[in-house]
Amino acid sequence: MGVPYFATLKVATLSTSDSFSQTMSKKCCPVFLGGSSILHGIGTSVSQRVCNRLRCTSCDFSVLMFDDHEWDSSCNYLFFRNNMPDYNKLKAKLRRRKGVRAYACQCSWHSALSLSDLREQQQLKWVCGKHKA
C-alpha cells in the first residue's frame, strides 16, 4: 500500500517553505567585528563587512553597536545586565573614540578598532542573526 497523497503533499510543502526561507535570509560567513570605519552588512571572506545583525546565544539579546565609542575599562557584567538595552543608562560607560565601535549584549561587551573574525573572540557567544535578502 502506498503513501497517502495528503502526506506526500504535506512533506513537499514543508521542504518548499524551508528552501524559501533560506533564500529570504542570509548569514555572515565568517562573522566579522570591526571599527566604525568598516562597512557593515552581510560579511563574507570577500566583502569583509562587519555583521550588524549579531545575536547572543547566551543571553538571547541582540547585540547593540555604537560607532566612534568604546567601553570604559570599569564595565562589568552587572552593568550590562541591569542597563541593557537602555542607551541613556549605557552611555555612562561609553567613551568617545574616533574609529572604534563598541558592541554589547546583556552579558558581554567588546570594543573593536580593526577588522577581526568573531571566532578569534571565543569569550563572545555571538552569531549572525540573519540578514534579510
Secondary structure, 3 states (H helix, E strand, C coil): CCCCHHHHHHHHHHHHHHHHHHHHEECCECCEECCCCCCECCCECCCCCECCCEEECCCCCECEEEEEEEECCCCCHHHHHHHCCCHHHHHHHEEEEEEEEEEECCCCEEEECCCEEHHHCCCCCEEECCEEC
